[in-house]
Amino acid sequence: MVPSQQTTSPFNTLDSSAPATSIRAYTDGSKSSSQETTTCAIFIPALNKEHVWTLTKGSSIFTAEVTAIYQALKLFYDMDDCPPEAIIYSDSSSAITAISSNSLSENEAITATREIISSLKSSGTRTRLTWIPSHTGIEGNERADRLAATECNTQDGEEVHNSLSPKEMVSIIRANWATNLLRNQKTCKKSCIQMRSRQGTIKWHQHPNRQVAICLHRLRSGHNRLNAFSHRIDPEADPSCRVGCAAIENARHILESCSRNEEFRLKIRQFFSDRNLELNASTMFGFNPAIDVDTHFKIRNLTTQFLTQSALINII
Ligand SMILES: [Zn+2]
């Protein structure tokens, strides 16, 4: 037996067990791959009627599934002769569960569907919501599925101006925030912000010696006790190098060029030159993504040695 028959056969038995006077509708929702468009569709075999809708941009697939059920029930309610029973075949168990539940819902489609079920009941129509598996060859479900998927591309169906639920609004804001953040970071010129291909921290600067770790973090962040930063806090403080260089005393100066520290810089200078690397503070801080992790650690250790031997560690 092919898989589709395994489903269609019991489904046909189930469907034929319902009274002939019952009216059936197949419902389905769809969302485009770009997540921009949400649609829903219904197919009513007895009336040979099919209908498609495009929902408000940002609607969830869940809302689309519920809206399809609502639209089918509304159509039954608007019929001249109300049938004794309305059967909805939906492949969304979450939509059926939410509609059938007693708990309050912030989703307007749920509230509207519960109301139409109540109105149908008052008019003598019983509603039965039945879950069916999708893509298993049940013709009515396949047809509703195709209709909704086509509407995603064509959008020539009717529009439903549904309000977005708080959950859907949060989802949109979150998606926009993530997109904007990513765009800003990609275009950011700050050397400390770089795109990486994997998550997690590079632990090279988390030195086991706490004093060294603090020193490295202070240098990387620019928030340290060097004269340039003291001058930012107190404009009257002298920002120039304390050993007399005609330069501002910042991380770049003490690491790259301050003559007072040149004798301690030789080893690290040699290491950079052997690898055709430019000796600069940015690379010493691990901000150069072109360098492998192993080399980063070696540079970190040489930088630490330099900071300790020159006693710079005590003034940063
Ligand atoms: Zn200097």
py3Dmol code that shows the C-alpha trace and the ligand (Angstrom):
import py3Dmol

protein = """\
ATOM      1  CA  MET A   1       0.000   0.000   0.000  1.00  0.00           C
ATOM      2  CA  VAL A   2       1.497   3.395  -0.952  1.00  0.00           C
ATOM      3  CA  PRO A   3       1.686   5.958   1.851  1.00  0.00           C
ATOM      4  CA  SER A   4      -1.034   8.180   0.420  1.00  0.00           C
ATOM      5  CA  GLN A   5      -3.502   5.287   0.408  1.00  0.00           C
ATOM      6  CA  GLN A   6      -2.674   4.604   4.029  1.00  0.00           C
ATOM      7  CA  THR A   7      -4.123   8.007   4.805  1.00  0.00           C
ATOM      8  CA  THR A   8      -6.785   8.490   2.136  1.00  0.00           C
ATOM      9  CA  SER A   9      -8.478   5.182   2.845  1.00  0.00           C
ATOM     10  CA  PRO A  10      -9.204   5.855   6.569  1.00  0.00           C
ATOM     11  CA  PHE A  11      -9.999   9.451   5.679  1.00  0.00           C
ATOM     12  CA  ASN A  12     -12.615   8.364   3.136  1.00  0.00           C
ATOM     13  CA  THR A  13     -14.140   6.050   5.752  1.00  0.00           C
ATOM     14  CA  LEU A  14     -14.252   8.917   8.254  1.00  0.00           C
ATOM     15  CA  ASP A  15     -15.676  11.339   5.725  1.00  0.00           C
ATOM     16  CA  SER A  16     -18.384   8.948   4.510  1.00  0.00           C
ATOM     17  CA  SER A  17     -19.456   8.256   8.107  1.00  0.00           C
ATOM     18  CA  ALA A  18     -20.641  11.862   8.430  1.00  0.00           C
ATOM     19  CA  PRO A  19     -24.276  12.502   7.466  1.00  0.00           C
ATOM     20  CA  ALA A  20     -24.839  13.347   3.810  1.00  0.00           C
ATOM     21  CA  THR A  21     -26.470  16.604   4.871  1.00  0.00           C
ATOM     22  CA  SER A  22     -23.202  17.829   6.420  1.00  0.00           C
ATOM     23  CA  ILE A  23     -21.301  20.414   4.433  1.00  0.00           C
ATOM     24  CA  ARG A  24     -17.533  20.113   4.259  1.00  0.00           C
ATOM     25  CA  ALA A  25     -14.739  22.594   3.673  1.00  0.00           C
ATOM     26  CA  TYR A  26     -11.020  22.055   3.299  1.00  0.00           C
ATOM     27  CA  THR A  27      -8.934  24.936   4.631  1.00  0.00           C
ATOM     28  CA  ASP A  28      -5.246  25.798   4.482  1.00  0.00           C
ATOM     29  CA  GLY A  29      -2.804  28.648   5.036  1.00  0.00           C
ATOM     30  CA  SER A  30       0.512  29.461   3.394  1.00  0.00           C
ATOM     31  CA  LYS A  31       3.450  31.805   3.823  1.00  0.00           C
ATOM     32  CA  SER A  32       5.879  32.795   1.065  1.00  0.00           C
ATOM     33  CA  SER A  33       9.511  31.706   1.355  1.00  0.00           C
ATOM     34  CA  SER A  34      10.486  35.361   1.752  1.00  0.00           C
ATOM     35  CA  GLN A  35       8.114  35.452   4.772  1.00  0.00           C
ATOM     36  CA  GLU A  36       6.521  38.577   3.258  1.00  0.00           C
ATOM     37  CA  THR A  37       3.162  37.210   2.147  1.00  0.00           C
ATOM     38  CA  THR A  38       0.634  35.167   4.114  1.00  0.00           C
ATOM     39  CA  THR A  39      -2.379  33.650   2.413  1.00  0.00           C
ATOM     40  CA  CYS A  40      -5.222  31.271   3.100  1.00  0.00           C
ATOM     41  CA  ALA A  41      -7.634  29.259   0.985  1.00  0.00           C
ATOM     42  CA  ILE A  42     -10.792  27.178   1.247  1.00  0.00           C
ATOM     43  CA  PHE A  43     -12.285  24.525  -0.993  1.00  0.00           C
ATOM     44  CA  ILE A  44     -15.910  23.399  -0.638  1.00  0.00           C
ATOM     45  CA  PRO A  45     -16.505  20.320  -2.841  1.00  0.00           C
ATOM     46  CA  ALA A  46     -20.327  20.291  -2.498  1.00  0.00           C
ATOM     47  CA  LEU A  47     -20.563  23.828  -3.864  1.00  0.00           C
ATOM     48  CA  ASN A  48     -17.553  23.389  -6.162  1.00  0.00           C
ATOM     49  CA  LYS A  49     -16.360  26.603  -4.635  1.00  0.00           C
ATOM     50  CA  GLU A  50     -12.825  27.741  -3.943  1.00  0.00           C
ATOM     51  CA  HIS A  51     -11.664  31.021  -2.517  1.00  0.00           C
ATOM     52  CA  VAL A  52      -8.316  32.621  -1.635  1.00  0.00           C
ATOM     53  CA  TRP A  53      -7.267  35.562   0.536  1.00  0.00           C
ATOM     54  CA  THR A  54      -4.084  37.492   1.227  1.00  0.00           C
ATOM     55  CA  LEU A  55      -3.715  38.537   4.846  1.00  0.00           C
ATOM     56  CA  THR A  56      -2.102  41.630   6.360  1.00  0.00           C
ATOM     57  CA  LYS A  57       1.667  41.640   5.839  1.00  0.00           C
ATOM     58  CA  GLY A  58       3.395  40.069   8.828  1.00  0.00           C
ATOM     59  CA  SER A  59       0.555  37.677   9.674  1.00  0.00           C
ATOM     60  CA  SER A  60       1.684  34.303  10.931  1.00  0.00           C
ATOM     61  CA  ILE A  61       0.926  30.980   9.284  1.00  0.00           C
ATOM     62  CA  PHE A  62      -1.126  30.181  12.410  1.00  0.00           C
ATOM     63  CA  THR A  63      -3.379  33.215  11.804  1.00  0.00           C
ATOM     64  CA  ALA A  64      -3.711  32.156   8.159  1.00  0.00           C
ATOM     65  CA  GLU A  65      -4.883  28.668   9.175  1.00  0.00           C
ATOM     66  CA  VAL A  66      -7.409  30.112  11.650  1.00  0.00           C
ATOM     67  CA  THR A  67      -8.590  32.736   9.145  1.00  0.00           C
ATOM     68  CA  ALA A  68      -9.222  30.038   6.529  1.00  0.00           C
ATOM     69  CA  ILE A  69     -11.421  28.182   9.031  1.00  0.00           C
ATOM     70  CA  TYR A  70     -13.222  31.426   9.903  1.00  0.00           C
ATOM     71  CA  GLN A  71     -13.853  32.276   6.239  1.00  0.00           C
ATOM     72  CA  ALA A  72     -15.267  28.812   5.507  1.00  0.00           C
ATOM     73  CA  LEU A  73     -17.593  28.982   8.512  1.00  0.00           C
ATOM     74  CA  LYS A  74     -18.676  32.520   7.616  1.00  0.00           C
ATOM     75  CA  LEU A  75     -19.549  31.353   4.132  1.00  0.00           C
ATOM     76  CA  PHE A  76     -21.703  28.577   5.619  1.00  0.00           C
ATOM     77  CA  TYR A  77     -23.325  31.086   7.975  1.00  0.00           C
ATOM     78  CA  ASP A  78     -24.188  33.405   5.085  1.00  0.00           C
ATOM     79  CA  MET A  79     -25.855  30.614   3.101  1.00  0.00           C
ATOM     80  CA  ASP A  80     -29.626  30.867   2.646  1.00  0.00           C
ATOM     81  CA  ASP A  81     -30.221  27.406   4.053  1.00  0.00           C
ATOM     82  CA  CYS A  82     -28.044  26.674   7.040  1.00  0.00           C
ATOM     83  CA  PRO A  83     -26.820  23.051   6.948  1.00  0.00           C
ATOM     84  CA  PRO A  84     -27.280  20.937  10.105  1.00  0.00           C
ATOM     85  CA  GLU A  85     -23.555  20.320  10.349  1.00  0.00           C
ATOM     86  CA  ALA A  86     -20.427  22.069   9.094  1.00  0.00           C
ATOM     87  CA  ILE A  87     -17.241  20.030   8.886  1.00  0.00           C
ATOM     88  CA  ILE A  88     -13.889  21.742   8.555  1.00  0.00           C
ATOM     89  CA  TYR A  89     -10.914  19.684   7.449  1.00  0.00           C
ATOM     90  CA  SER A  90      -7.718  21.474   8.453  1.00  0.00           C
ATOM     91  CA  ASP A  91      -4.142  20.236   8.645  1.00  0.00           C
ATOM     92  CA  SER A  92      -3.347  22.693  11.446  1.00  0.00           C
ATOM     93  CA  SER A  93      -3.778  21.004  14.809  1.00  0.00           C
ATOM     94  CA  SER A  94      -2.554  24.166  16.584  1.00  0.00           C
ATOM     95  CA  ALA A  95      -5.350  26.216  14.960  1.00  0.00           C
ATOM     96  CA  ILE A  96      -8.007  23.635  15.908  1.00  0.00           C
ATOM     97  CA  THR A  97      -6.656  23.336  19.462  1.00  0.00           C
ATOM     98  CA  ALA A  98      -6.603  27.125  19.929  1.00  0.00           C
ATOM     99  CA  ILE A  99     -10.153  27.578  18.596  1.00  0.00           C
ATOM    100  CA  SER A 100     -11.482  24.722  20.742  1.00  0.00           C
ATOM    101  CA  SER A 101      -9.720  25.921  23.906  1.00  0.00           C
ATOM    102  CA  ASN A 102     -11.502  27.985  26.554  1.00  0.00           C
ATOM    103  CA  SER A 103      -8.565  30.248  27.292  1.00  0.00           C
ATOM    104  CA  LEU A 104      -8.618  33.899  26.250  1.00  0.00           C
ATOM    105  CA  SER A 105      -6.766  34.650  23.042  1.00  0.00           C
ATOM    106  CA  GLU A 106      -5.037  37.847  21.918  1.00  0.00           C
ATOM    107  CA  ASN A 107      -5.435  36.704  18.308  1.00  0.00           C
ATOM    108  CA  GLU A 108      -8.515  38.336  16.751  1.00  0.00           C
ATOM    109  CA  ALA A 109      -8.937  35.504  14.238  1.00  0.00           C
ATOM    110  CA  ILE A 110      -9.459  33.060  17.120  1.00  0.00           C
ATOM    111  CA  THR A 111     -12.064  35.298  18.762  1.00  0.00           C
ATOM    112  CA  ALA A 112     -13.904  35.826  15.464  1.00  0.00           C
ATOM    113  CA  THR A 113     -13.915  32.086  14.712  1.00  0.00           C
ATOM    114  CA  ARG A 114     -15.313  31.240  18.150  1.00  0.00           C
ATOM    115  CA  GLU A 115     -18.036  33.854  17.616  1.00  0.00           C
ATOM    116  CA  ILE A 116     -19.026  32.498  14.198  1.00  0.00           C
ATOM    117  CA  ILE A 117     -19.180  28.954  15.640  1.00  0.00           C
ATOM    118  CA  SER A 118     -21.506  30.306  18.327  1.00  0.00           C
ATOM    119  CA  SER A 119     -23.648  32.106  15.713  1.00  0.00           C
ATOM    120  CA  LEU A 120     -23.846  28.940  13.601  1.00  0.00           C
ATOM    121  CA  LYS A 121     -24.932  27.011  16.678  1.00  0.00           C
ATOM    122  CA  SER A 122     -27.716  29.554  17.302  1.00  0.00           C
ATOM    123  CA  SER A 123     -28.838  29.067  13.697  1.00  0.00           C
ATOM    124  CA  GLY A 124     -28.969  25.293  14.146  1.00  0.00           C
ATOM    125  CA  THR A 125     -25.609  24.379  12.599  1.00  0.00           C
ATOM    126  CA  ARG A 126     -23.208  22.217  14.532  1.00  0.00           C
ATOM    127  CA  THR A 127     -19.496  22.763  13.765  1.00  0.00           C
ATOM    128  CA  ARG A 128     -16.980  19.968  13.660  1.00  0.00           C
ATOM    129  CA  LEU A 129     -13.270  20.829  13.328  1.00  0.00           C
ATOM    130  CA  THR A 130     -11.313  17.821  12.092  1.00  0.00           C
ATOM    131  CA  TRP A 131      -7.565  17.553  11.788  1.00  0.00           C
ATOM    132  CA  ILE A 132      -6.202  15.788   8.723  1.00  0.00           C
ATOM    133  CA  PRO A 133      -2.539  15.169   7.836  1.00  0.00           C
ATOM    134  CA  SER A 134      -1.151  17.349   5.070  1.00  0.00           C
ATOM    135  CA  HIS A 135       0.513  16.171   1.840  1.00  0.00           C
ATOM    136  CA  THR A 136      -0.820  12.646   2.105  1.00  0.00           C
ATOM    137  CA  GLY A 137      -2.989  12.636  -0.982  1.00  0.00           C
ATOM    138  CA  ILE A 138      -6.294  13.838   0.496  1.00  0.00           C
ATOM    139  CA  GLU A 139      -7.530  15.635  -2.604  1.00  0.00           C
ATOM    140  CA  GLY A 140      -9.475  18.423  -0.856  1.00  0.00           C
ATOM    141  CA  ASN A 141      -6.488  19.269   1.333  1.00  0.00           C
ATOM    142  CA  GLU A 142      -4.095  19.174  -1.618  1.00  0.00           C
ATOM    143  CA  ARG A 143      -6.338  21.568  -3.517  1.00  0.00           C
ATOM    144  CA  ALA A 144      -6.599  24.076  -0.631  1.00  0.00           C
ATOM    145  CA  ASP A 145      -2.826  23.810  -0.201  1.00  0.00           C
ATOM    146  CA  ARG A 146      -2.209  24.544  -3.903  1.00  0.00           C
ATOM    147  CA  LEU A 147      -4.647  27.466  -3.873  1.00  0.00           C
ATOM    148  CA  ALA A 148      -2.965  29.116  -0.873  1.00  0.00           C
ATOM    149  CA  ALA A 149       0.535  28.523  -2.278  1.00  0.00           C
ATOM    150  CA  THR A 150      -0.415  30.008  -5.684  1.00  0.00           C
ATOM    151  CA  GLU A 151      -1.972  33.029  -3.981  1.00  0.00           C
ATOM    152  CA  CYS A 152       1.414  33.658  -2.303  1.00  0.00           C
ATOM    153  CA  ASN A 153       2.843  34.303  -5.772  1.00  0.00           C
ATOM    154  CA  THR A 154      -0.073  35.936  -7.577  1.00  0.00           C
ATOM    155  CA  GLN A 155      -1.845  37.794  -4.744  1.00  0.00           C
ATOM    156  CA  ASP A 156      -4.897  38.346  -6.933  1.00  0.00           C
ATOM    157  CA  GLY A 157      -7.322  37.060  -4.308  1.00  0.00           C
ATOM    158  CA  GLU A 158      -9.347  39.105  -1.872  1.00  0.00           C
ATOM    159  CA  GLU A 159      -7.486  40.979   0.871  1.00  0.00           C
ATOM    160  CA  VAL A 160      -8.156  40.391   4.548  1.00  0.00           C
ATOM    161  CA  HIS A 161      -7.279  43.443   6.628  1.00  0.00           C
ATOM    162  CA  ASN A 162      -6.729  41.530   9.843  1.00  0.00           C
ATOM    163  CA  SER A 163      -5.108  43.204  12.863  1.00  0.00           C
ATOM    164  CA  LEU A 164      -1.813  41.676  13.871  1.00  0.00           C
ATOM    165  CA  SER A 165      -1.709  39.965  17.251  1.00  0.00           C
ATOM    166  CA  PRO A 166       0.832  41.199  19.849  1.00  0.00           C
ATOM    167  CA  LYS A 167       2.846  38.026  19.181  1.00  0.00           C
ATOM    168  CA  GLU A 168       2.992  38.775  15.443  1.00  0.00           C
ATOM    169  CA  MET A 169       3.996  42.411  16.080  1.00  0.00           C
ATOM    170  CA  VAL A 170       6.815  41.318  18.406  1.00  0.00           C
ATOM    171  CA  SER A 171       7.948  38.835  15.769  1.00  0.00           C
ATOM    172  CA  ILE A 172       8.136  41.594  13.111  1.00  0.00           C
ATOM    173  CA  ILE A 173       9.974  44.002  15.432  1.00  0.00           C
ATOM    174  CA  ARG A 174      12.419  41.251  16.362  1.00  0.00           C
ATOM    175  CA  ALA A 175      13.058  40.359  12.702  1.00  0.00           C
ATOM    176  CA  ASN A 176      13.577  44.036  11.772  1.00  0.00           C
ATOM    177  CA  TRP A 177      15.818  44.586  14.765  1.00  0.00           C
ATOM    178  CA  ALA A 178      17.958  41.595  13.843  1.00  0.00           C
ATOM    179  CA  THR A 179      18.206  42.723  10.190  1.00  0.00           C
ATOM    180  CA  ASN A 180      19.097  46.317  11.148  1.00  0.00           C
ATOM    181  CA  LEU A 181      21.627  45.208  13.731  1.00  0.00           C
ATOM    182  CA  LEU A 182      23.311  42.925  11.215  1.00  0.00           C
ATOM    183  CA  ARG A 183      23.346  45.672   8.560  1.00  0.00           C
ATOM    184  CA  ASN A 184      24.786  48.217  11.023  1.00  0.00           C
ATOM    185  CA  GLN A 185      27.476  45.827  12.152  1.00  0.00           C
ATOM    186  CA  LYS A 186      28.432  44.926   8.593  1.00  0.00           C
ATOM    187  CA  THR A 187      28.869  48.584   7.654  1.00  0.00           C
ATOM    188  CA  CYS A 188      30.385  49.650  10.984  1.00  0.00           C
ATOM    189  CA  LYS A 189      33.872  51.073  10.625  1.00  0.00           C
ATOM    190  CA  LYS A 190      34.906  50.509  14.250  1.00  0.00           C
ATOM    191  CA  SER A 191      37.843  48.122  14.417  1.00  0.00           C
ATOM    192  CA  CYS A 192      36.419  46.494  17.548  1.00  0.00           C
ATOM    193  CA  ILE A 193      33.254  45.411  15.661  1.00  0.00           C
ATOM    194  CA  GLN A 194      33.876  42.732  13.072  1.00  0.00           C
ATOM    195  CA  MET A 195      31.772  40.024  11.491  1.00  0.00           C
ATOM    196  CA  ARG A 196      32.709  36.531  12.544  1.00  0.00           C
ATOM    197  CA  SER A 197      31.658  33.244  11.040  1.00  0.00           C
ATOM    198  CA  ARG A 198      31.074  31.531  14.381  1.00  0.00           C
ATOM    199  CA  GLN A 199      29.618  32.522  17.723  1.00  0.00           C
ATOM    200  CA  GLY A 200      31.302  32.608  21.107  1.00  0.00           C
ATOM    201  CA  THR A 201      34.168  34.592  22.543  1.00  0.00           C
ATOM    202  CA  ILE A 202      37.773  34.329  21.406  1.00  0.00           C
ATOM    203  CA  LYS A 203      39.375  33.576  24.737  1.00  0.00           C
ATOM    204  CA  TRP A 204      42.854  34.755  23.808  1.00  0.00           C
ATOM    205  CA  HIS A 205      42.498  37.955  25.828  1.00  0.00           C
ATOM    206  CA  GLN A 206      41.061  36.174  28.880  1.00  0.00           C
ATOM    207  CA  HIS A 207      44.476  35.718  30.395  1.00  0.00           C
ATOM    208  CA  PRO A 208      44.676  33.406  33.428  1.00  0.00           C
ATOM    209  CA  ASN A 209      46.548  36.126  35.320  1.00  0.00           C
ATOM    210  CA  ARG A 210      43.871  38.574  36.438  1.00  0.00           C
ATOM    211  CA  GLN A 211      46.131  41.635  36.388  1.00  0.00           C
ATOM    212  CA  VAL A 212      47.170  40.861  32.805  1.00  0.00           C
ATOM    213  CA  ALA A 213      43.559  40.192  31.747  1.00  0.00           C
ATOM    214  CA  ILE A 214      42.463  43.554  33.207  1.00  0.00           C
ATOM    215  CA  CYS A 215      45.335  45.317  31.472  1.00  0.00           C
ATOM    216  CA  LEU A 216      44.497  43.758  28.078  1.00  0.00           C
ATOM    217  CA  HIS A 217      40.808  44.655  28.454  1.00  0.00           C
ATOM    218  CA  ARG A 218      41.674  48.231  29.417  1.00  0.00           C
ATOM    219  CA  LEU A 219      43.908  48.610  26.371  1.00  0.00           C
ATOM    220  CA  ARG A 220      41.316  47.104  24.025  1.00  0.00           C
ATOM    221  CA  SER A 221      38.468  49.230  25.346  1.00  0.00           C
ATOM    222  CA  GLY A 222      40.469  52.464  25.502  1.00  0.00           C
ATOM    223  CA  HIS A 223      39.282  52.979  29.081  1.00  0.00           C
ATOM    224  CA  ASN A 224      42.586  52.955  30.950  1.00  0.00           C
ATOM    225  CA  ARG A 225      44.820  55.137  33.068  1.00  0.00           C
ATOM    226  CA  LEU A 226      46.986  56.435  30.221  1.00  0.00           C
ATOM    227  CA  ASN A 227      47.232  60.210  29.836  1.00  0.00           C
ATOM    228  CA  ALA A 228      44.999  60.365  26.738  1.00  0.00           C
ATOM    229  CA  PHE A 229      42.055  58.890  28.610  1.00  0.00           C
ATOM    230  CA  SER A 230      42.745  60.954  31.761  1.00  0.00           C
ATOM    231  CA  HIS A 231      42.581  64.012  29.509  1.00  0.00           C
ATOM    232  CA  ARG A 232      39.144  62.923  28.219  1.00  0.00           C
ATOM    233  CA  ILE A 233      37.872  62.904  31.788  1.00  0.00           C
ATOM    234  CA  ASP A 234      39.716  66.029  32.890  1.00  0.00           C
ATOM    235  CA  PRO A 235      40.474  68.418  29.986  1.00  0.00           C
ATOM    236  CA  GLU A 236      43.134  70.132  32.090  1.00  0.00           C
ATOM    237  CA  ALA A 237      45.176  66.932  32.412  1.00  0.00           C
ATOM    238  CA  ASP A 238      48.142  66.674  30.045  1.00  0.00           C
ATOM    239  CA  PRO A 239      47.498  63.982  27.382  1.00  0.00           C
ATOM    240  CA  SER A 240      51.081  63.781  26.171  1.00  0.00           C
ATOM    241  CA  CYS A 241      53.509  60.925  26.826  1.00  0.00           C
ATOM    242  CA  ARG A 242      54.904  60.939  30.363  1.00  0.00           C
ATOM    243  CA  VAL A 243      58.455  60.116  29.241  1.00  0.00           C
ATOM    244  CA  GLY A 244      58.734  63.176  27.027  1.00  0.00           C
ATOM    245  CA  CYS A 245      57.796  61.964  23.509  1.00  0.00           C
ATOM    246  CA  ALA A 246      56.034  64.525  21.340  1.00  0.00           C
ATOM    247  CA  ALA A 247      53.007  62.269  21.174  1.00  0.00           C
ATOM    248  CA  ILE A 248      49.689  61.583  22.839  1.00  0.00           C
ATOM    249  CA  GLU A 249      49.995  58.826  25.428  1.00  0.00           C
ATOM    250  CA  ASN A 250      47.456  56.303  24.262  1.00  0.00           C
ATOM    251  CA  ALA A 251      47.478  52.524  23.682  1.00  0.00           C
ATOM    252  CA  ARG A 252      48.838  52.888  20.153  1.00  0.00           C
ATOM    253  CA  HIS A 253      51.725  55.059  21.274  1.00  0.00           C
ATOM    254  CA  ILE A 254      52.934  52.908  24.147  1.00  0.00           C
ATOM    255  CA  LEU A 255      52.591  49.671  22.167  1.00  0.00           C
ATOM    256  CA  GLU A 256      53.785  50.776  18.741  1.00  0.00           C
ATOM    257  CA  SER A 257      56.233  53.619  19.045  1.00  0.00           C
ATOM    258  CA  CYS A 258      57.139  55.017  22.461  1.00  0.00           C
ATOM    259  CA  SER A 259      60.960  55.013  22.436  1.00  0.00           C
ATOM    260  CA  ARG A 260      61.115  54.334  26.172  1.00  0.00           C
ATOM    261  CA  ASN A 261      59.804  50.785  25.523  1.00  0.00           C
ATOM    262  CA  GLU A 262      61.710  49.934  22.351  1.00  0.00           C
ATOM    263  CA  GLU A 263      64.152  47.507  24.009  1.00  0.00           C
ATOM    264  CA  PHE A 264      61.230  45.396  25.268  1.00  0.00           C
ATOM    265  CA  ARG A 265      59.515  45.548  21.884  1.00  0.00           C
ATOM    266  CA  LEU A 266      62.272  43.779  19.929  1.00  0.00           C
ATOM    267  CA  LYS A 267      60.964  40.238  20.356  1.00  0.00           C
ATOM    268  CA  ILE A 268      57.450  41.101  19.305  1.00  0.00           C
ATOM    269  CA  ARG A 269      58.739  43.222  16.432  1.00  0.00           C
ATOM    270  CA  GLN A 270      60.737  40.236  15.185  1.00  0.00           C
ATOM    271  CA  PHE A 271      57.686  37.957  15.463  1.00  0.00           C
ATOM    272  CA  PHE A 272      55.594  40.362  13.353  1.00  0.00           C
ATOM    273  CA  SER A 273      58.328  40.882  10.800  1.00  0.00           C
ATOM    274  CA  ASP A 274      58.851  37.085  10.379  1.00  0.00           C
ATOM    275  CA  ARG A 275      55.179  36.789   9.423  1.00  0.00           C
ATOM    276  CA  ASN A 276      55.024  39.915   7.261  1.00  0.00           C
ATOM    277  CA  LEU A 277      52.646  41.499   9.719  1.00  0.00           C
ATOM    278  CA  GLU A 278      52.505  45.185  10.476  1.00  0.00           C
ATOM    279  CA  LEU A 279      53.212  45.905  14.125  1.00  0.00           C
ATOM    280  CA  ASN A 280      50.166  47.752  15.317  1.00  0.00           C
ATOM    281  CA  ALA A 281      47.994  47.892  18.416  1.00  0.00           C
ATOM    282  CA  SER A 282      44.930  46.625  16.558  1.00  0.00           C
ATOM    283  CA  THR A 283      46.622  43.324  15.675  1.00  0.00           C
ATOM    284  CA  MET A 284      48.102  43.066  19.172  1.00  0.00           C
ATOM    285  CA  PHE A 285      44.566  43.324  20.570  1.00  0.00           C
ATOM    286  CA  GLY A 286      43.277  40.475  18.390  1.00  0.00           C
ATOM    287  CA  PHE A 287      41.228  42.746  16.104  1.00  0.00           C
ATOM    288  CA  ASN A 288      42.748  41.340  12.924  1.00  0.00           C
ATOM    289  CA  PRO A 289      40.345  38.645  11.624  1.00  0.00           C
ATOM    290  CA  ALA A 290      42.878  37.535   8.973  1.00  0.00           C
ATOM    291  CA  ILE A 291      45.071  36.021  11.676  1.00  0.00           C
ATOM    292  CA  ASP A 292      44.455  32.480  12.901  1.00  0.00           C
ATOM    293  CA  VAL A 293      43.621  31.738  16.537  1.00  0.00           C
ATOM    294  CA  ASP A 294      46.970  30.068  17.227  1.00  0.00           C
ATOM    295  CA  THR A 295      48.908  33.159  16.098  1.00  0.00           C
ATOM    296  CA  HIS A 296      46.511  35.337  18.114  1.00  0.00           C
ATOM    297  CA  PHE A 297      47.520  33.467  21.260  1.00  0.00           C
ATOM    298  CA  LYS A 298      51.209  33.809  20.487  1.00  0.00           C
ATOM    299  CA  ILE A 299      50.783  37.548  19.946  1.00  0.00           C
ATOM    300  CA  ARG A 300      48.779  37.760  23.173  1.00  0.00           C
ATOM    301  CA  ASN A 301      51.623  36.082  25.080  1.00  0.00           C
ATOM    302  CA  LEU A 302      54.297  38.304  23.514  1.00  0.00           C
ATOM    303  CA  THR A 303      52.173  41.398  24.219  1.00  0.00           C
ATOM    304  CA  THR A 304      51.817  40.273  27.832  1.00  0.00           C
ATOM    305  CA  GLN A 305      55.560  39.748  28.106  1.00  0.00           C
ATOM    306  CA  PHE A 306      56.159  43.195  26.652  1.00  0.00           C
ATOM    307  CA  LEU A 307      53.705  44.856  29.045  1.00  0.00           C
ATOM    308  CA  THR A 308      55.215  43.080  32.048  1.00  0.00           C
ATOM    309  CA  GLN A 309      58.909  43.594  31.217  1.00  0.00           C
ATOM    310  CA  SER A 310      58.400  47.247  30.410  1.00  0.00           C
ATOM    311  CA  ALA A 311      56.331  47.642  33.613  1.00  0.00           C
ATOM    312  CA  LEU A 312      53.635  49.306  31.499  1.00  0.00           C
ATOM    313  CA  ILE A 313      51.202  46.925  33.167  1.00  0.00           C
ATOM    314  CA  ASN A 314      51.440  49.099  36.301  1.00  0.00           C
ATOM    315  CA  ILE A 315      50.349  52.310  34.628  1.00  0.00           C
ATOM    316  CA  ILE A 316      47.553  51.087  32.320  1.00  0.00           C
TER     317      ILE A 316
END
"""
ligand_1 = """\
1
ZN
Zn 56.388 57.971 24.642
"""
view = py3Dmol.view(width=600, height=400)
view.addModel(protein, "pdb")
view.setStyle({"model": 0}, {"cartoon": {"style": "trace"}})
view.addModel(ligand_1, "xyz")
view.setStyle({"model": 1}, {"stick": {}})
view.zoomTo()
view.show()
